[in-house]
Structures are given as structure tokens and as C-alpha cells.
Amino acid sequence: MSPIAGEPATQDFVEVRLPAAGAYLSVLRTATAGLAARLDFTLDEIEDLRIAVDEACAILLQQAVPGSVLSCVFRLVGDALRVTVSAPTTDGRAPEQDTFAWTVLSALAGEVDSSVEEDRTVSISLYKKRGAVPGQL
């Protein structure tokens, strides 16, 4: 994995790959909570991040290719956690950013972004810093 621009080259990361089906999202919620706790996030911050990861996955699962794999990469960067969820999709549309779901993601995670690869894999990235005031990065 190549480092993300502006972030240290050496960083802790965890990647979880599982079937692109809602029945498996509890695995990601548990991983999210455990990694956020490792960074000493507060209980409220952990819960916000768990909900944000769940919401990002729900957005992707709506257009995921049936039988495909959902990938979630957690990067621990200082006192922040970057979570990138991606899945191959049927139409390769980036999530609309003027929806209620996107507003919820932004409120819960702080920084939210999405991208679409040439192979129609859609990714949603969440960046949450420990102790950040809601609405600030």
C-alpha cells in the first residue's frame, strides 16, 4: 500500500475484506470500535465512528455488485483514524453529497470523501481525529 499524501510513510493499518452483504457489517463495527479505542477515542467518538462506517457501507451496498467483496482499510495516523470502505459497483456512481446520508457521515466522521476507479469500484473515506469538535477537522 502506498502512503497517502501528507501522511507519514510508516503507519499502522488494518484491512478487512468480507462479502458485500449487510449481514457482515457487525464485523466492521466491532473492528472500528476496537481500533478507535486503541487511539483513546472517547465512547461518544467511538460510537459516532461506528455509525459512520455502518452508513458508508450501507451507501456502497446499495450499488455493490452481487457476490462481490467489500474492503475496509483502517489507517491509524497519530491521533486520527482514516477508514476507507470500497466495493465494486454496478454503475460506478460516486455517492451524492447533497443527501441526508452524506450529511450524517460528515457530522459523525469529520472529513468525508469519495472516489470512483476506472473499474467502477467506489470508495468512501472517513477521517476522524480524536478530540475534534464536531464540524471541525
Residue pairs with C-beta under 8 A, 6 or more apart in sequence:
1 13
1 73
3 9
3 11
4 75
4 82
7 75
7 77
7 82
8 77
11 75
11 76
11 77
12 75
12 76
13 73
13 74
13 75
13 76
14 31
14 35
14 73
14 74
15 71
15 72
15 73
15 74
16 27
16 28
16 31
16 71
16 72
16 74
17 69
17 70
17 71
17 72
18 24
18 27
18 28
18 69
18 70
18 72
19 67
19 68
19 69
19 70
20 60
20 61
20 64
20 65
20 66
20 67
20 68
20 69
20 70
20 87
21 61
22 57
22 58
22 61
24 70
25 54
25 57
25 58
28 53
28 54
28 57
28 72
28 85
29 50
29 53
29 54
31 72
31 74
32 46
32 49
32 50
32 53
32 74
32 83
33 46
33 49
33 50
35 74
35 76
35 81
36 45
36 46
36 49
36 50
36 81
36 128
37 46
38 76
39 76
39 79
39 80
39 81
39 130
40 79
40 130
41 49
41 81
41 128
41 130
42 130
42 131
45 128
45 130
45 131
48 108
48 109
48 128
49 81
49 83
49 108
49 109
49 126
49 128
51 104
51 108
52 83
52 104
52 105
52 108
52 109
52 112
52 126
52 128
53 72
53 83
53 85
53 126
55 101
55 104
55 105
55 108
56 83
56 85
56 105
56 112
56 124
56 126
57 70
57 72
57 85
58 101
59 95
59 101
59 105
59 124
60 70
60 85
60 86
60 87
60 89
60 122
60 124
61 70
61 87
63 89
63 90
63 91
63 93
63 122
64 70
64 87
64 88
64 89
64 90
65 87
65 88
65 89
65 90
68 87
68 88
69 87
69 88
70 85
70 86
70 87
71 85
71 86
71 87
72 83
72 84
72 85
72 86
73 83
73 84
74 81
74 82
74 83
75 81
75 82
75 83
75 84
79 129
79 130
79 131
80 127
80 128
80 129
80 130
81 127
81 128
82 125
82 126
82 127
83 109
83 125
83 126
83 127
83 128
84 123
84 124
84 125
84 126
85 123
85 124
85 125
85 126
86 121
86 122
86 123
86 124
87 121
87 122
88 119
88 120
88 121
89 120
89 121
89 122
90 120
91 120
92 116
92 117
92 120
92 121
92 122
93 116
93 122
94 114
94 115
94 116
94 122
95 101
95 102
95 114
95 122
95 124
96 102
97 114
102 112
105 112
105 124
105 126
106 112
107 134
107 135
108 128
109 126
109 127
109 128
110 126
110 127
110 128
110 129
110 132
110 134
110 136
110 137
111 125
111 126
111 127
111 128
111 137
112 124
112 125
112 126
112 127
113 124
113 125
114 122
114 123
114 124
114 125
115 122
115 123
115 125
116 122
116 123
117 123
127 137
129 137
